[in-house]
Amino acid sequence: MPMLTVRNLPDDVYRALKQQAALHGHSTEAEVGAILASAVRPETRIRLGDALSALSHQIGLTNADFDALERVRDRTPDVPMGFDDDS
């Protein structure tokens, strides 16, 4: 797992991190990791699966619609790409 070093962190910030970590029952390192994760992956981010599900509900797609698409789907295997001159 990658490591991160933070230099020149003010003493008061470090003390606050240690205190917050203790309140959450974490090590300081785990607390910093949790803070960074929530900063770069906020709970409010849009997840593709959730967005597609909401869209299908919004436009009224049903399981019958998906079954119909599955019946007409082309199941012919793809031909792999070749690197020869005669492909």
PDB file of N, CA, C and O in Angstrom:
ATOM      1  N   MET A   1       0.851  -1.173   0.000  1.00  0.00           N
ATOM      2  CA  MET A   1       0.000   0.000   0.000  1.00  0.00           C
ATOM      3  C   MET A   1       0.899   1.240   0.000  1.00  0.00           C
ATOM      4  O   MET A   1       1.913   1.259   0.698  1.00  0.00           O
ATOM      5  N   PRO A   2       0.556   2.244  -0.748  1.00  0.00           N
ATOM      6  CA  PRO A   2       1.380   3.461  -0.796  1.00  0.00           C
ATOM      7  C   PRO A   2       1.448   4.164   0.552  1.00  0.00           C
ATOM      8  O   PRO A   2       0.545   4.059   1.382  1.00  0.00           O
ATOM      9  N   MET A   3       2.540   4.877   0.740  1.00  0.00           N
ATOM     10  CA  MET A   3       2.718   5.659   1.956  1.00  0.00           C
ATOM     11  C   MET A   3       2.746   7.135   1.595  1.00  0.00           C
ATOM     12  O   MET A   3       3.076   7.500   0.466  1.00  0.00           O
ATOM     13  N   LEU A   4       2.402   7.974   2.545  1.00  0.00           N
ATOM     14  CA  LEU A   4       2.379   9.408   2.340  1.00  0.00           C
ATOM     15  C   LEU A   4       3.029  10.071   3.545  1.00  0.00           C
ATOM     16  O   LEU A   4       2.705   9.749   4.688  1.00  0.00           O
ATOM     17  N   THR A   5       3.933  10.984   3.289  1.00  0.00           N
ATOM     18  CA  THR A   5       4.572  11.744   4.361  1.00  0.00           C
ATOM     19  C   THR A   5       4.116  13.190   4.254  1.00  0.00           C
ATOM     20  O   THR A   5       4.172  13.789   3.180  1.00  0.00           O
ATOM     21  N   VAL A   6       3.666  13.746   5.365  1.00  0.00           N
ATOM     22  CA  VAL A   6       3.251  15.146   5.392  1.00  0.00           C
ATOM     23  C   VAL A   6       4.289  15.903   6.205  1.00  0.00           C
ATOM     24  O   VAL A   6       4.465  15.650   7.397  1.00  0.00           O
ATOM     25  N   ARG A   7       4.957  16.810   5.566  1.00  0.00           N
ATOM     26  CA  ARG A   7       5.990  17.589   6.246  1.00  0.00           C
ATOM     27  C   ARG A   7       5.436  18.942   6.691  1.00  0.00           C
ATOM     28  O   ARG A   7       4.469  19.456   6.130  1.00  0.00           O
ATOM     29  N   ASN A   8       6.071  19.494   7.705  1.00  0.00           N
ATOM     30  CA  ASN A   8       5.759  20.836   8.201  1.00  0.00           C
ATOM     31  C   ASN A   8       4.304  20.991   8.635  1.00  0.00           C
ATOM     32  O   ASN A   8       3.690  22.036   8.422  1.00  0.00           O
ATOM     33  N   LEU A   9       3.764  19.944   9.242  1.00  0.00           N
ATOM     34  CA  LEU A   9       2.403  20.002   9.768  1.00  0.00           C
ATOM     35  C   LEU A   9       2.439  20.787  11.073  1.00  0.00           C
ATOM     36  O   LEU A   9       3.203  20.437  11.973  1.00  0.00           O
ATOM     37  N   PRO A  10       1.647  21.822  11.198  1.00  0.00           N
ATOM     38  CA  PRO A  10       1.653  22.603  12.433  1.00  0.00           C
ATOM     39  C   PRO A  10       1.303  21.730  13.643  1.00  0.00           C
ATOM     40  O   PRO A  10       0.489  20.811  13.552  1.00  0.00           O
ATOM     41  N   ASP A  11       1.930  22.037  14.759  1.00  0.00           N
ATOM     42  CA  ASP A  11       1.725  21.261  15.987  1.00  0.00           C
ATOM     43  C   ASP A  11       0.262  21.208  16.396  1.00  0.00           C
ATOM     44  O   ASP A  11      -0.228  20.164  16.828  1.00  0.00           O
ATOM     45  N   ASP A  12      -0.441  22.336  16.260  1.00  0.00           N
ATOM     46  CA  ASP A  12      -1.843  22.348  16.682  1.00  0.00           C
ATOM     47  C   ASP A  12      -2.705  21.458  15.794  1.00  0.00           C
ATOM     48  O   ASP A  12      -3.669  20.860  16.274  1.00  0.00           O
ATOM     49  N   VAL A  13      -2.376  21.361  14.517  1.00  0.00           N
ATOM     50  CA  VAL A  13      -3.116  20.487  13.610  1.00  0.00           C
ATOM     51  C   VAL A  13      -2.860  19.027  13.990  1.00  0.00           C
ATOM     52  O   VAL A  13      -3.785  18.216  14.018  1.00  0.00           O
ATOM     53  N   TYR A  14      -1.606  18.700  14.281  1.00  0.00           N
ATOM     54  CA  TYR A  14      -1.268  17.332  14.675  1.00  0.00           C
ATOM     55  C   TYR A  14      -1.984  16.942  15.977  1.00  0.00           C
ATOM     56  O   TYR A  14      -2.514  15.837  16.091  1.00  0.00           O
ATOM     57  N   ARG A  15      -1.994  17.837  16.937  1.00  0.00           N
ATOM     58  CA  ARG A  15      -2.686  17.564  18.200  1.00  0.00           C
ATOM     59  C   ARG A  15      -4.183  17.351  17.963  1.00  0.00           C
ATOM     60  O   ARG A  15      -4.792  16.457  18.551  1.00  0.00           O
ATOM     61  N   ALA A  16      -4.761  18.174  17.104  1.00  0.00           N
ATOM     62  CA  ALA A  16      -6.191  18.028  16.797  1.00  0.00           C
ATOM     63  C   ALA A  16      -6.467  16.689  16.105  1.00  0.00           C
ATOM     64  O   ALA A  16      -7.477  16.042  16.384  1.00  0.00           O
ATOM     65  N   LEU A  17      -5.576  16.276  15.209  1.00  0.00           N
ATOM     66  CA  LEU A  17      -5.722  14.977  14.546  1.00  0.00           C
ATOM     67  C   LEU A  17      -5.663  13.838  15.559  1.00  0.00           C
ATOM     68  O   LEU A  17      -6.470  12.910  15.509  1.00  0.00           O
ATOM     69  N   LYS A  18      -4.698  13.915  16.481  1.00  0.00           N
ATOM     70  CA  LYS A  18      -4.568  12.876  17.501  1.00  0.00           C
ATOM     71  C   LYS A  18      -5.817  12.811  18.373  1.00  0.00           C
ATOM     72  O   LYS A  18      -6.287  11.727  18.717  1.00  0.00           O
ATOM     73  N   GLN A  19      -6.347  13.969  18.724  1.00  0.00           N
ATOM     74  CA  GLN A  19      -7.539  14.015  19.567  1.00  0.00           C
ATOM     75  C   GLN A  19      -8.748  13.448  18.820  1.00  0.00           C
ATOM     76  O   GLN A  19      -9.525  12.676  19.382  1.00  0.00           O
ATOM     77  N   GLN A  20      -8.899  13.832  17.560  1.00  0.00           N
ATOM     78  CA  GLN A  20     -10.017  13.337  16.754  1.00  0.00           C
ATOM     79  C   GLN A  20      -9.905  11.825  16.565  1.00  0.00           C
ATOM     80  O   GLN A  20     -10.906  11.111  16.632  1.00  0.00           O
ATOM     81  N   ALA A  21      -8.685  11.340  16.329  1.00  0.00           N
ATOM     82  CA  ALA A  21      -8.468   9.900  16.171  1.00  0.00           C
ATOM     83  C   ALA A  21      -8.870   9.157  17.443  1.00  0.00           C
ATOM     84  O   ALA A  21      -9.512   8.109  17.379  1.00  0.00           O
ATOM     85  N   ALA A  22      -8.493   9.700  18.586  1.00  0.00           N
ATOM     86  CA  ALA A  22      -8.841   9.064  19.855  1.00  0.00           C
ATOM     87  C   ALA A  22     -10.356   9.021  20.046  1.00  0.00           C
ATOM     88  O   ALA A  22     -10.895   8.027  20.531  1.00  0.00           O
ATOM     89  N   LEU A  23     -11.036  10.091  19.669  1.00  0.00           N
ATOM     90  CA  LEU A  23     -12.499  10.124  19.790  1.00  0.00           C
ATOM     91  C   LEU A  23     -13.159   9.060  18.920  1.00  0.00           C
ATOM     92  O   LEU A  23     -14.194   8.504  19.289  1.00  0.00           O
ATOM     93  N   HIS A  24     -12.559   8.778  17.767  1.00  0.00           N
ATOM     94  CA  HIS A  24     -13.106   7.773  16.839  1.00  0.00           C
ATOM     95  C   HIS A  24     -12.540   6.381  17.087  1.00  0.00           C
ATOM     96  O   HIS A  24     -12.929   5.425  16.415  1.00  0.00           O
ATOM     97  N   GLY A  25     -11.624   6.258  18.047  1.00  0.00           N
ATOM     98  CA  GLY A  25     -11.031   4.962  18.332  1.00  0.00           C
ATOM     99  C   GLY A  25     -10.055   4.493  17.266  1.00  0.00           C
ATOM    100  O   GLY A  25      -9.860   3.291  17.087  1.00  0.00           O
ATOM    101  N   HIS A  26      -9.445   5.429  16.560  1.00  0.00           N
ATOM    102  CA  HIS A  26      -8.491   5.128  15.494  1.00  0.00           C
ATOM    103  C   HIS A  26      -7.088   5.555  15.913  1.00  0.00           C
ATOM    104  O   HIS A  26      -6.896   6.323  16.857  1.00  0.00           O
ATOM    105  N   SER A  27      -6.122   5.027  15.175  1.00  0.00           N
ATOM    106  CA  SER A  27      -4.780   5.586  15.278  1.00  0.00           C
ATOM    107  C   SER A  27      -4.784   6.907  14.511  1.00  0.00           C
ATOM    108  O   SER A  27      -5.684   7.169  13.713  1.00  0.00           O
ATOM    109  N   THR A  28      -3.784   7.724  14.756  1.00  0.00           N
ATOM    110  CA  THR A  28      -3.681   8.989  14.017  1.00  0.00           C
ATOM    111  C   THR A  28      -3.559   8.712  12.525  1.00  0.00           C
ATOM    112  O   THR A  28      -4.170   9.399  11.706  1.00  0.00           O
ATOM    113  N   GLU A  29      -2.770   7.706  12.179  1.00  0.00           N
ATOM    114  CA  GLU A  29      -2.596   7.349  10.766  1.00  0.00           C
ATOM    115  C   GLU A  29      -3.918   6.916  10.127  1.00  0.00           C
ATOM    116  O   GLU A  29      -4.223   7.329   9.007  1.00  0.00           O
ATOM    117  N   ALA A  30      -4.698   6.099  10.816  1.00  0.00           N
ATOM    118  CA  ALA A  30      -5.995   5.664  10.292  1.00  0.00           C
ATOM    119  C   ALA A  30      -6.954   6.841  10.162  1.00  0.00           C
ATOM    120  O   ALA A  30      -7.733   6.914   9.211  1.00  0.00           O
ATOM    121  N   GLU A  31      -6.895   7.757  11.116  1.00  0.00           N
ATOM    122  CA  GLU A  31      -7.773   8.938  11.060  1.00  0.00           C
ATOM    123  C   GLU A  31      -7.437   9.807   9.858  1.00  0.00           C
ATOM    124  O   GLU A  31      -8.335  10.279   9.160  1.00  0.00           O
ATOM    125  N   VAL A  32      -6.151  10.021   9.615  1.00  0.00           N
ATOM    126  CA  VAL A  32      -5.739  10.810   8.454  1.00  0.00           C
ATOM    127  C   VAL A  32      -6.193  10.117   7.166  1.00  0.00           C
ATOM    128  O   VAL A  32      -6.665  10.774   6.238  1.00  0.00           O
ATOM    129  N   GLY A  33      -6.050   8.791   7.112  1.00  0.00           N
ATOM    130  CA  GLY A  33      -6.513   8.047   5.944  1.00  0.00           C
ATOM    131  C   GLY A  33      -8.004   8.211   5.712  1.00  0.00           C
ATOM    132  O   GLY A  33      -8.445   8.384   4.576  1.00  0.00           O
ATOM    133  N   ALA A  34      -8.786   8.157   6.791  1.00  0.00           N
ATOM    134  CA  ALA A  34     -10.240   8.326   6.680  1.00  0.00           C
ATOM    135  C   ALA A  34     -10.594   9.734   6.212  1.00  0.00           C
ATOM    136  O   ALA A  34     -11.494   9.914   5.392  1.00  0.00           O
ATOM    137  N   ILE A  35      -9.885  10.727   6.734  1.00  0.00           N
ATOM    138  CA  ILE A  35     -10.135  12.115   6.327  1.00  0.00           C
ATOM    139  C   ILE A  35      -9.820  12.295   4.843  1.00  0.00           C
ATOM    140  O   ILE A  35     -10.598  12.907   4.111  1.00  0.00           O
ATOM    141  N   LEU A  36      -8.692  11.770   4.404  1.00  0.00           N
ATOM    142  CA  LEU A  36      -8.314  11.886   2.995  1.00  0.00           C
ATOM    143  C   LEU A  36      -9.304  11.152   2.098  1.00  0.00           C
ATOM    144  O   LEU A  36      -9.689  11.669   1.049  1.00  0.00           O
ATOM    145  N   ALA A  37      -9.717   9.955   2.499  1.00  0.00           N
ATOM    146  CA  ALA A  37     -10.676   9.186   1.689  1.00  0.00           C
ATOM    147  C   ALA A  37     -11.991   9.936   1.548  1.00  0.00           C
ATOM    148  O   ALA A  37     -12.563   9.979   0.459  1.00  0.00           O
ATOM    149  N   SER A  38     -12.479  10.526   2.633  1.00  0.00           N
ATOM    150  CA  SER A  38     -13.746  11.254   2.537  1.00  0.00           C
ATOM    151  C   SER A  38     -13.605  12.527   1.710  1.00  0.00           C
ATOM    152  O   SER A  38     -14.579  13.003   1.126  1.00  0.00           O
ATOM    153  N   ALA A  39     -12.395  13.078   1.658  1.00  0.00           N
ATOM    154  CA  ALA A  39     -12.182  14.294   0.866  1.00  0.00           C
ATOM    155  C   ALA A  39     -12.165  13.992  -0.632  1.00  0.00           C
ATOM    156  O   ALA A  39     -12.660  14.786  -1.432  1.00  0.00           O
ATOM    157  N   VAL A  40     -11.600  12.858  -1.006  1.00  0.00           N
ATOM    158  CA  VAL A  40     -11.479  12.567  -2.442  1.00  0.00           C
ATOM    159  C   VAL A  40     -12.594  11.660  -2.952  1.00  0.00           C
ATOM    160  O   VAL A  40     -12.797  11.548  -4.161  1.00  0.00           O
ATOM    161  N   ARG A  41     -13.317  11.011  -2.040  1.00  0.00           N
ATOM    162  CA  ARG A  41     -14.444  10.165  -2.423  1.00  0.00           C
ATOM    163  C   ARG A  41     -15.641  10.508  -1.549  1.00  0.00           C
ATOM    164  O   ARG A  41     -16.032   9.715  -0.693  1.00  0.00           O
ATOM    165  N   PRO A  42     -16.221  11.675  -1.756  1.00  0.00           N
ATOM    166  CA  PRO A  42     -17.331  12.095  -0.889  1.00  0.00           C
ATOM    167  C   PRO A  42     -18.559  11.200  -1.072  1.00  0.00           C
ATOM    168  O   PRO A  42     -18.767  10.621  -2.138  1.00  0.00           O
ATOM    169  N   GLU A  43     -19.358  11.096  -0.027  1.00  0.00           N
ATOM    170  CA  GLU A  43     -20.580  10.289  -0.064  1.00  0.00           C
ATOM    171  C   GLU A  43     -21.549  10.777  -1.134  1.00  0.00           C
ATOM    172  O   GLU A  43     -22.366   9.999  -1.626  1.00  0.00           O
ATOM    173  N   THR A  44     -21.473  12.041  -1.495  1.00  0.00           N
ATOM    174  CA  THR A  44     -22.423  12.611  -2.451  1.00  0.00           C
ATOM    175  C   THR A  44     -22.038  12.358  -3.906  1.00  0.00           C
ATOM    176  O   THR A  44     -22.735  12.805  -4.817  1.00  0.00           O
ATOM    177  N   ARG A  45     -20.917  11.635  -4.133  1.00  0.00           N
ATOM    178  CA  ARG A  45     -20.525  11.393  -5.522  1.00  0.00           C
ATOM    179  C   ARG A  45     -21.551  10.501  -6.201  1.00  0.00           C
ATOM    180  O   ARG A  45     -22.210   9.688  -5.553  1.00  0.00           O
ATOM    181  N   ILE A  46     -21.678  10.659  -7.492  1.00  0.00           N
ATOM    182  CA  ILE A  46     -22.645   9.881  -8.258  1.00  0.00           C
ATOM    183  C   ILE A  46     -21.981   8.586  -8.695  1.00  0.00           C
ATOM    184  O   ILE A  46     -20.941   8.602  -9.354  1.00  0.00           O
ATOM    185  N   ARG A  47     -22.581   7.479  -8.330  1.00  0.00           N
ATOM    186  CA  ARG A  47     -22.079   6.172  -8.741  1.00  0.00           C
ATOM    187  C   ARG A  47     -22.824   5.758 -10.009  1.00  0.00           C
ATOM    188  O   ARG A  47     -24.040   5.929 -10.098  1.00  0.00           O
ATOM    189  N   LEU A  48     -22.103   5.217 -10.985  1.00  0.00           N
ATOM    190  CA  LEU A  48     -22.680   4.897 -12.285  1.00  0.00           C
ATOM    191  C   LEU A  48     -23.849   3.928 -12.168  1.00  0.00           C
ATOM    192  O   LEU A  48     -24.893   4.140 -12.785  1.00  0.00           O
ATOM    193  N   GLY A  49     -23.685   2.869 -11.384  1.00  0.00           N
ATOM    194  CA  GLY A  49     -24.764   1.882 -11.235  1.00  0.00           C
ATOM    195  C   GLY A  49     -26.026   2.504 -10.657  1.00  0.00           C
ATOM    196  O   GLY A  49     -27.133   2.229 -11.120  1.00  0.00           O
ATOM    197  N   ASP A  50     -25.853   3.339  -9.650  1.00  0.00           N
ATOM    198  CA  ASP A  50     -27.006   4.008  -9.048  1.00  0.00           C
ATOM    199  C   ASP A  50     -27.677   4.947 -10.045  1.00  0.00           C
ATOM    200  O   ASP A  50     -28.904   5.029 -10.102  1.00  0.00           O
ATOM    201  N   ALA A  51     -26.866   5.654 -10.829  1.00  0.00           N
ATOM    202  CA  ALA A  51     -27.427   6.582 -11.820  1.00  0.00           C
ATOM    203  C   ALA A  51     -28.199   5.830 -12.897  1.00  0.00           C
ATOM    204  O   ALA A  51     -29.278   6.263 -13.301  1.00  0.00           O
ATOM    205  N   LEU A  52     -27.656   4.709 -13.363  1.00  0.00           N
ATOM    206  CA  LEU A  52     -28.346   3.925 -14.395  1.00  0.00           C
ATOM    207  C   LEU A  52     -29.640   3.322 -13.851  1.00  0.00           C
ATOM    208  O   LEU A  52     -30.651   3.285 -14.552  1.00  0.00           O
ATOM    209  N   SER A  53     -29.610   2.854 -12.615  1.00  0.00           N
ATOM    210  CA  SER A  53     -30.809   2.301 -11.999  1.00  0.00           C
ATOM    211  C   SER A  53     -31.889   3.366 -11.866  1.00  0.00           C
ATOM    212  O   SER A  53     -33.056   3.122 -12.174  1.00  0.00           O
ATOM    213  N   ALA A  54     -31.493   4.549 -11.404  1.00  0.00           N
ATOM    214  CA  ALA A  54     -32.460   5.640 -11.255  1.00  0.00           C
ATOM    215  C   ALA A  54     -33.048   6.034 -12.610  1.00  0.00           C
ATOM    216  O   ALA A  54     -34.244   6.305 -12.720  1.00  0.00           O
ATOM    217  N   LEU A  55     -32.201   6.065 -13.635  1.00  0.00           N
ATOM    218  CA  LEU A  55     -32.676   6.424 -14.972  1.00  0.00           C
ATOM    219  C   LEU A  55     -33.673   5.390 -15.492  1.00  0.00           C
ATOM    220  O   LEU A  55     -34.700   5.752 -16.065  1.00  0.00           O
ATOM    221  N   SER A  56     -33.373   4.098 -15.293  1.00  0.00           N
ATOM    222  CA  SER A  56     -34.298   3.064 -15.787  1.00  0.00           C
ATOM    223  C   SER A  56     -35.631   3.134 -15.055  1.00  0.00           C
ATOM    224  O   SER A  56     -36.678   2.905 -15.662  1.00  0.00           O
ATOM    225  N   HIS A  57     -35.612   3.448 -13.760  1.00  0.00           N
ATOM    226  CA  HIS A  57     -36.868   3.618 -13.026  1.00  0.00           C
ATOM    227  C   HIS A  57     -37.620   4.845 -13.519  1.00  0.00           C
ATOM    228  O   HIS A  57     -38.845   4.836 -13.638  1.00  0.00           O
ATOM    229  N   GLN A  58     -36.866   5.897 -13.801  1.00  0.00           N
ATOM    230  CA  GLN A  58     -37.470   7.158 -14.235  1.00  0.00           C
ATOM    231  C   GLN A  58     -38.198   7.002 -15.570  1.00  0.00           C
ATOM    232  O   GLN A  58     -39.281   7.557 -15.760  1.00  0.00           O
ATOM    233  N   ILE A  59     -37.603   6.248 -16.491  1.00  0.00           N
ATOM    234  CA  ILE A  59     -38.241   6.103 -17.809  1.00  0.00           C
ATOM    235  C   ILE A  59     -39.175   4.897 -17.879  1.00  0.00           C
ATOM    236  O   ILE A  59     -39.808   4.650 -18.906  1.00  0.00           O
ATOM    237  N   GLY A  60     -39.256   4.142 -16.767  1.00  0.00           N
ATOM    238  CA  GLY A  60     -40.246   3.074 -16.681  1.00  0.00           C
ATOM    239  C   GLY A  60     -39.814   1.741 -17.274  1.00  0.00           C
ATOM    240  O   GLY A  60     -40.673   0.953 -17.670  1.00  0.00           O
ATOM    241  N   LEU A  61     -38.524   1.460 -17.352  1.00  0.00           N
ATOM    242  CA  LEU A  61     -38.085   0.161 -17.856  1.00  0.00           C
ATOM    243  C   LEU A  61     -38.467  -0.927 -16.860  1.00  0.00           C
ATOM    244  O   LEU A  61     -38.409  -0.733 -15.646  1.00  0.00           O
ATOM    245  N   THR A  62     -38.859  -2.078 -17.404  1.00  0.00           N
ATOM    246  CA  THR A  62     -39.233  -3.211 -16.560  1.00  0.00           C
ATOM    247  C   THR A  62     -38.344  -4.407 -16.907  1.00  0.00           C
ATOM    248  O   THR A  62     -37.559  -4.357 -17.854  1.00  0.00           O
ATOM    249  N   ASN A  63     -38.476  -5.471 -16.134  1.00  0.00           N
ATOM    250  CA  ASN A  63     -37.735  -6.695 -16.424  1.00  0.00           C
ATOM    251  C   ASN A  63     -38.121  -7.252 -17.787  1.00  0.00           C
ATOM    252  O   ASN A  63     -37.290  -7.847 -18.473  1.00  0.00           O
ATOM    253  N   ALA A  64     -39.381  -7.062 -18.187  1.00  0.00           N
ATOM    254  CA  ALA A  64     -39.828  -7.524 -19.504  1.00  0.00           C
ATOM    255  C   ALA A  64     -39.055  -6.818 -20.619  1.00  0.00           C
ATOM    256  O   ALA A  64     -38.744  -7.432 -21.639  1.00  0.00           O
ATOM    257  N   ASP A  65     -38.748  -5.545 -20.435  1.00  0.00           N
ATOM    258  CA  ASP A  65     -37.962  -4.813 -21.426  1.00  0.00           C
ATOM    259  C   ASP A  65     -36.565  -5.416 -21.545  1.00  0.00           C
ATOM    260  O   ASP A  65     -36.050  -5.583 -22.651  1.00  0.00           O
ATOM    261  N   PHE A  66     -35.959  -5.736 -20.422  1.00  0.00           N
ATOM    262  CA  PHE A  66     -34.618  -6.314 -20.447  1.00  0.00           C
ATOM    263  C   PHE A  66     -34.650  -7.722 -21.046  1.00  0.00           C
ATOM    264  O   PHE A  66     -33.726  -8.112 -21.759  1.00  0.00           O
ATOM    265  N   ASP A  67     -35.701  -8.480 -20.762  1.00  0.00           N
ATOM    266  CA  ASP A  67     -35.837  -9.815 -21.356  1.00  0.00           C
ATOM    267  C   ASP A  67     -35.952  -9.724 -22.872  1.00  0.00           C
ATOM    268  O   ASP A  67     -35.373 -10.541 -23.588  1.00  0.00           O
ATOM    269  N   ALA A  68     -36.691  -8.742 -23.363  1.00  0.00           N
ATOM    270  CA  ALA A  68     -36.838  -8.562 -24.817  1.00  0.00           C
ATOM    271  C   ALA A  68     -35.496  -8.211 -25.448  1.00  0.00           C
ATOM    272  O   ALA A  68     -35.170  -8.717 -26.522  1.00  0.00           O
ATOM    273  N   LEU A  69     -34.725  -7.365 -24.807  1.00  0.00           N
ATOM    274  CA  LEU A  69     -33.404  -7.021 -25.333  1.00  0.00           C
ATOM    275  C   LEU A  69     -32.491  -8.239 -25.340  1.00  0.00           C
ATOM    276  O   LEU A  69     -31.706  -8.423 -26.269  1.00  0.00           O
ATOM    277  N   GLU A  70     -32.591  -9.055 -24.327  1.00  0.00           N
ATOM    278  CA  GLU A  70     -31.747 -10.251 -24.227  1.00  0.00           C
ATOM    279  C   GLU A  70     -32.086 -11.252 -25.339  1.00  0.00           C
ATOM    280  O   GLU A  70     -31.197 -11.936 -25.845  1.00  0.00           O
ATOM    281  N   ARG A  71     -33.359 -11.339 -25.718  1.00  0.00           N
ATOM    282  CA  ARG A  71     -33.770 -12.286 -26.770  1.00  0.00           C
ATOM    283  C   ARG A  71     -33.214 -11.893 -28.134  1.00  0.00           C
ATOM    284  O   ARG A  71     -32.901 -12.774 -28.936  1.00  0.00           O
ATOM    285  N   VAL A  72     -33.081 -10.607 -28.423  1.00  0.00           N
ATOM    286  CA  VAL A  72     -32.626 -10.179 -29.756  1.00  0.00           C
ATOM    287  C   VAL A  72     -31.129  -9.888 -29.798  1.00  0.00           C
ATOM    288  O   VAL A  72     -30.607  -9.467 -30.831  1.00  0.00           O
ATOM    289  N   ARG A  73     -30.451 -10.105 -28.701  1.00  0.00           N
ATOM    290  CA  ARG A  73     -29.011  -9.828 -28.635  1.00  0.00           C
ATOM    291  C   ARG A  73     -28.229 -10.776 -29.535  1.00  0.00           C
ATOM    292  O   ARG A  73     -28.478 -11.981 -29.554  1.00  0.00           O
ATOM    293  N   ASP A  74     -27.287 -10.218 -30.273  1.00  0.00           N
ATOM    294  CA  ASP A  74     -26.425 -11.011 -31.150  1.00  0.00           C
ATOM    295  C   ASP A  74     -25.397 -11.739 -30.290  1.00  0.00           C
ATOM    296  O   ASP A  74     -24.601 -11.109 -29.593  1.00  0.00           O
ATOM    297  N   ARG A  75     -25.421 -13.066 -30.344  1.00  0.00           N
ATOM    298  CA  ARG A  75     -24.519 -13.867 -29.523  1.00  0.00           C
ATOM    299  C   ARG A  75     -23.371 -14.459 -30.343  1.00  0.00           C
ATOM    300  O   ARG A  75     -22.671 -15.356 -29.871  1.00  0.00           O
ATOM    301  N   THR A  76     -23.176 -13.962 -31.567  1.00  0.00           N
ATOM    302  CA  THR A  76     -22.072 -14.428 -32.386  1.00  0.00           C
ATOM    303  C   THR A  76     -20.758 -14.003 -31.751  1.00  0.00           C
ATOM    304  O   THR A  76     -20.564 -12.825 -31.450  1.00  0.00           O
ATOM    305  N   PRO A  77     -19.835 -14.975 -31.540  1.00  0.00           N
ATOM    306  CA  PRO A  77     -18.557 -14.592 -30.928  1.00  0.00           C
ATOM    307  C   PRO A  77     -17.789 -13.610 -31.804  1.00  0.00           C
ATOM    308  O   PRO A  77     -17.826 -13.700 -33.032  1.00  0.00           O
ATOM    309  N   ASP A  78     -17.111 -12.697 -31.182  1.00  0.00           N
ATOM    310  CA  ASP A  78     -16.268 -11.757 -31.907  1.00  0.00           C
ATOM    311  C   ASP A  78     -15.052 -12.471 -32.459  1.00  0.00           C
ATOM    312  O   ASP A  78     -14.573 -13.450 -31.887  1.00  0.00           O
ATOM    313  N   VAL A  79     -14.561 -11.965 -33.578  1.00  0.00           N
ATOM    314  CA  VAL A  79     -13.326 -12.486 -34.152  1.00  0.00           C
ATOM    315  C   VAL A  79     -12.187 -11.642 -33.590  1.00  0.00           C
ATOM    316  O   VAL A  79     -12.201 -10.418 -33.713  1.00  0.00           O
ATOM    317  N   PRO A  80     -11.190 -12.299 -32.966  1.00  0.00           N
ATOM    318  CA  PRO A  80     -10.088 -11.525 -32.390  1.00  0.00           C
ATOM    319  C   PRO A  80      -9.349 -10.725 -33.459  1.00  0.00           C
ATOM    320  O   PRO A  80      -9.237 -11.154 -34.608  1.00  0.00           O
ATOM    321  N   MET A  81      -8.854  -9.575 -33.068  1.00  0.00           N
ATOM    322  CA  MET A  81      -8.090  -8.725 -33.952  1.00  0.00           C
ATOM    323  C   MET A  81      -6.768  -9.415 -34.273  1.00  0.00           C
ATOM    324  O   MET A  81      -6.125  -9.987 -33.394  1.00  0.00           O
ATOM    325  N   GLY A  82      -6.372  -9.353 -35.545  1.00  0.00           N
ATOM    326  CA  GLY A  82      -5.100  -9.949 -35.938  1.00  0.00           C
ATOM    327  C   GLY A  82      -4.086  -8.881 -36.274  1.00  0.00           C
ATOM    328  O   GLY A  82      -4.432  -7.753 -36.624  1.00  0.00           O
ATOM    329  N   PHE A  83      -2.828  -9.257 -36.161  1.00  0.00           N
ATOM    330  CA  PHE A  83      -1.747  -8.333 -36.477  1.00  0.00           C
ATOM    331  C   PHE A  83      -1.023  -8.722 -37.756  1.00  0.00           C
ATOM    332  O   PHE A  83      -0.035  -8.091 -38.131  1.00  0.00           O
ATOM    333  N   ASP A  84      -1.508  -9.748 -38.420  1.00  0.00           N
ATOM    334  CA  ASP A  84      -0.909 -10.185 -39.687  1.00  0.00           C
ATOM    335  C   ASP A  84      -1.401  -9.284 -40.809  1.00  0.00           C
ATOM    336  O   ASP A  84      -2.450  -8.650 -40.693  1.00  0.00           O
ATOM    337  N   ASP A  85      -0.633  -9.232 -41.902  1.00  0.00           N
ATOM    338  CA  ASP A  85      -1.014  -8.399 -43.043  1.00  0.00           C
ATOM    339  C   ASP A  85      -2.252  -8.905 -43.757  1.00  0.00           C
ATOM    340  O   ASP A  85      -2.952  -8.114 -44.388  1.00  0.00           O
ATOM    341  N   ASP A  86      -2.548 -10.195 -43.680  1.00  0.00           N
ATOM    342  CA  ASP A  86      -3.681 -10.756 -44.412  1.00  0.00           C
ATOM    343  C   ASP A  86      -4.948 -10.865 -43.569  1.00  0.00           C
ATOM    344  O   ASP A  86      -5.842 -11.643 -43.901  1.00  0.00           O
ATOM    345  N   SER A  87      -5.037 -10.102 -42.490  1.00  0.00           N
ATOM    346  CA  SER A  87      -6.231 -10.213 -41.635  1.00  0.00           C
ATOM    347  C   SER A  87      -7.303  -9.249 -42.056  1.00  0.00           C
ATOM    348  O   SER A  87      -8.372  -9.209 -41.446  1.00  0.00           O
TER     349      SER A  87
END
